[in-house]
Amino acid sequence: MHEGGPESITSIAKISDTFSPKPHSSREFIRAMGAYLDQEGLKAERSVVYSAYKKGVPIFVPEFSDCSAGFGLVYHQWHNKEEHLTIDSVRDFCELTEIKLAVKDTGIVMVGGGVPKNFAQDVVVATDILGDEKPMHKYAIQLTVADERDGALSGSTLKEACSWGKVDLGYEQMVFGEATITFPLLASDAYHRGVWNERVPARLCELFVKLFLDSCKGPG
C-alpha cells in the first residue's frame, strides 16, 4: 500500500468494508491492516504495521483520520452513508488503559509530542478514575525539539507529568534533539545490547482476545 496513493485508499476502503458498521478502536483496524497485508501476500518486512501484526503488538492511533489512511475511511463512509465503520478514540483510551491495568509496570518512549504523548501518559490517571489505581509509568524518555516556554503540550517536561502522578521521576530522561537522529540511535543501542532477546514476547494483542472471550461468558 503506497502512502496516500490510490492503491492505499482503495485498500483501506476494502478493509473498512469487512468491519461491522459500528465504532471500533484504531487498534482493531490497524491489526486488520496487518492481516490484509498477510492474506494478500504483501509481506513488507519493513512495514511497522505488518511486523506488529506478526508479533502481536497493538498499535493505537488516536488521531487516525489525520493521516493518509484516513482518506480510505472517508471513501468508505462516503459510499456507505447509512451504515459504516467509525474509529472510536474513547475506545482507544479504554483499551490502552486495559493494558495498564493488566501489566501494571510500564514505561514509555515519546517521540515528539501531541495527542499520542498525552494518551500514553494519561492511562495512569484513568486507572485511578476507574477505581483500580496502578503505579506511575516506571520509565519515561522523551525525544523532542519542542520548547516548554510556550506552554504547549509537546514541550511540557516529564517533571510536569510527575506533578499529575503520571511518571516516576526516578528513571526519566528528556532528550532535546531532532527525533529522526536521536530515535534511530536509541533503537540501535537497545537492539545491539541484546537484552530483548532474553525476554518472552508479551503479545499484548492477545489480551484483547481474552477480554472479549471473558465478556462473552456473561455473569457466573
C-alpha positions as CSV (number, residue, x, y, z in Angstrom):
1,M,0.0,0.0,0.0
2,H,1.7,3.2,-1.2
3,E,1.2,6.1,1.3
4,G,-1.5,8.5,0.1
5,G,-1.9,6.9,-3.3
6,P,-5.0,5.4,-5.0
7,E,-3.9,1.8,-4.1
8,S,-3.6,2.8,-0.4
9,I,-7.0,4.4,-0.4
10,T,-8.8,1.5,-2.0
11,S,-7.0,-1.0,0.2
12,I,-8.1,0.9,3.4
13,A,-11.7,1.1,2.0
14,K,-11.7,-2.7,1.4
15,I,-10.5,-3.3,4.9
16,S,-13.2,-0.9,6.2
17,D,-15.9,-2.9,4.3
18,T,-15.1,-6.0,6.3
19,F,-16.0,-4.5,9.6
20,S,-19.4,-4.4,11.2
21,P,-20.9,-0.9,10.9
22,K,-20.2,0.4,14.4
23,P,-17.4,2.1,16.3
24,H,-14.1,0.2,16.5
25,S,-10.8,1.1,18.1
26,S,-7.8,2.1,15.9
27,R,-6.0,-1.0,17.3
28,E,-8.7,-3.3,15.8
29,F,-8.4,-1.6,12.4
30,I,-4.6,-1.5,12.3
31,R,-4.5,-5.1,13.2
32,A,-6.9,-5.8,10.3
33,M,-4.4,-3.8,8.1
34,G,-1.7,-6.2,9.1
35,A,-3.9,-9.2,8.4
36,Y,-4.7,-7.8,5.0
37,L,-1.0,-7.5,4.1
38,D,-0.5,-11.1,5.3
39,Q,-3.5,-12.5,3.4
40,E,-2.8,-10.6,0.2
41,G,0.9,-11.8,0.2
42,L,2.1,-8.2,0.6
43,K,4.6,-9.2,3.3
44,A,6.6,-6.0,3.5
45,E,9.2,-6.9,6.1
46,R,10.0,-3.3,6.8
47,S,6.3,-2.4,7.4
48,V,5.7,-1.5,11.1
49,V,2.0,-2.5,10.7
50,Y,2.9,-5.9,9.3
51,S,5.6,-6.6,11.9
52,A,3.3,-5.6,14.7
53,Y,0.6,-7.9,13.4
54,K,3.0,-10.8,13.3
55,K,4.4,-10.1,16.8
56,G,1.0,-9.4,18.4
57,V,1.9,-5.8,19.2
58,P,-1.1,-3.4,19.4
59,I,-0.8,-0.1,17.6
60,F,-3.1,2.8,18.6
61,V,-3.5,6.0,16.5
62,P,-5.8,8.3,18.4
63,E,-6.0,10.8,15.5
64,F,-6.4,8.2,12.8
65,S,-8.2,10.5,10.3
66,D,-5.1,12.8,10.4
67,C,-3.0,10.5,8.1
68,S,-3.1,9.2,4.6
69,A,-5.0,6.1,5.7
70,G,-7.8,8.5,6.7
71,F,-8.6,9.1,3.1
72,G,-9.6,5.4,2.8
73,L,-12.0,5.8,5.7
74,V,-13.5,8.9,4.0
75,Y,-14.1,6.9,0.9
76,H,-15.7,4.1,2.9
77,Q,-18.1,6.4,4.8
78,W,-18.9,8.4,1.7
79,H,-20.1,5.2,-0.1
80,N,-21.8,3.8,3.0
81,K,-23.6,6.8,4.4
82,E,-26.2,4.9,6.4
83,E,-24.0,2.2,7.9
84,H,-20.3,2.4,8.2
85,L,-17.2,1.8,10.4
86,T,-16.0,4.6,12.6
87,I,-12.8,4.9,14.7
88,D,-13.6,5.5,18.3
89,S,-10.8,7.4,20.1
90,V,-12.5,6.9,23.5
91,R,-12.4,3.1,22.9
92,D,-8.7,3.6,22.1
93,F,-8.2,5.2,25.5
94,C,-10.1,2.4,27.3
95,E,-8.1,-0.3,25.6
96,L,-4.8,1.4,26.4
97,T,-6.0,1.7,30.0
98,E,-6.8,-2.0,29.9
99,I,-3.1,-2.7,29.1
100,K,-2.0,-0.6,32.1
101,L,-4.5,-2.5,34.3
102,A,-3.2,-5.9,33.1
103,V,0.6,-5.3,33.1
104,K,1.0,-2.8,35.9
105,D,4.7,-1.9,35.5
106,T,5.1,0.2,32.3
107,G,7.5,2.6,30.6
108,I,7.0,5.0,27.8
109,V,9.2,6.3,25.0
110,M,7.7,9.5,23.5
111,V,9.0,10.6,20.1
112,G,7.8,14.2,19.7
113,G,4.6,15.2,21.4
114,G,1.0,16.0,20.8
115,V,-2.0,13.7,21.3
116,P,-0.2,10.3,21.4
117,K,2.0,11.6,24.2
118,N,-1.0,12.6,26.3
119,F,-2.7,9.3,25.6
120,A,0.3,7.3,26.8
121,Q,0.7,9.3,30.0
122,D,-3.0,9.6,31.0
123,V,-3.7,5.9,31.3
124,V,-2.2,6.1,34.8
125,V,-4.8,8.8,35.8
126,A,-7.5,6.7,34.1
127,T,-6.8,3.7,36.3
128,D,-7.3,5.9,39.3
129,I,-10.6,7.2,38.0
130,L,-11.8,3.6,37.4
131,G,-11.0,2.7,41.0
132,D,-8.1,0.4,40.3
133,E,-5.1,2.7,40.8
134,K,-1.8,1.4,39.3
135,P,1.8,2.7,39.7
136,M,3.0,5.6,37.7
137,H,5.0,4.8,34.5
138,K,8.2,3.5,35.9
139,Y,10.4,4.7,33.0
140,A,10.0,7.6,30.7
141,I,12.1,9.0,27.8
142,Q,11.0,11.9,25.6
143,L,12.8,12.9,22.4
144,T,11.7,16.4,21.3
145,V,12.7,19.8,19.9
146,A,9.7,21.5,21.4
147,D,10.3,24.3,24.0
148,E,8.4,24.3,27.3
149,R,8.3,28.1,27.4
150,D,5.2,28.4,25.1
151,G,3.2,26.2,27.5
152,A,2.2,23.7,24.7
153,L,1.7,20.0,25.4
154,S,4.6,18.9,23.1
155,G,7.1,20.9,25.1
156,S,5.9,20.0,28.6
157,T,8.6,18.2,30.6
158,L,8.4,14.9,32.4
159,K,8.7,16.8,35.6
160,E,5.3,18.3,34.7
161,A,3.9,14.8,34.1
162,C,5.1,13.8,37.5
163,S,3.1,16.5,39.1
164,W,0.0,14.8,37.7
165,G,1.1,11.4,39.0
166,K,1.8,10.0,35.5
167,V,5.5,9.4,35.5
168,D,8.0,8.4,38.2
169,L,11.0,10.8,38.2
170,G,13.4,8.0,39.3
171,Y,14.0,6.9,35.7
172,E,13.2,9.8,33.4
173,Q,15.1,11.5,30.6
174,M,14.3,14.5,28.5
175,V,16.4,14.4,25.2
176,F,16.3,17.7,23.4
177,G,17.2,16.7,19.8
178,E,15.7,16.0,16.4
179,A,13.9,12.6,16.6
180,T,15.0,11.3,13.2
181,I,18.5,11.4,14.6
182,T,18.0,10.5,18.3
183,F,15.5,7.7,17.9
184,P,17.5,5.6,15.5
185,L,20.5,5.9,17.8
186,L,18.4,4.8,20.8
187,A,16.8,1.9,18.9
188,S,20.1,0.7,17.6
189,D,21.7,0.8,21.0
190,A,18.8,-1.2,22.5
191,Y,18.9,-3.7,19.7
192,H,22.6,-4.3,19.9
193,R,22.6,-4.7,23.6
194,G,20.5,-7.8,23.0
195,V,18.6,-7.8,26.3
196,W,15.3,-8.0,24.4
197,N,16.4,-11.4,23.1
198,E,16.2,-12.9,26.6
199,R,12.6,-11.8,27.1
200,V,9.4,-13.7,26.4
201,P,7.4,-11.7,23.8
202,A,4.4,-10.0,25.5
203,R,2.0,-10.3,22.5
204,L,-0.3,-7.8,24.1
205,C,-2.9,-8.1,21.3
206,E,-3.8,-11.5,22.9
207,L,-5.0,-9.6,26.0
208,F,-8.0,-8.2,23.9
209,V,-8.9,-11.7,22.7
210,K,-9.1,-12.8,26.3
211,L,-11.1,-9.8,27.4
212,F,-13.5,-10.4,24.5
213,L,-13.9,-14.1,25.4
214,D,-14.5,-13.2,29.1
215,S,-17.2,-10.7,28.2
216,C,-19.0,-13.4,26.1
217,K,-19.2,-15.7,29.2
218,G,-21.6,-13.4,31.0
219,P,-22.2,-13.4,34.7
220,G,-21.4,-16.5,36.6
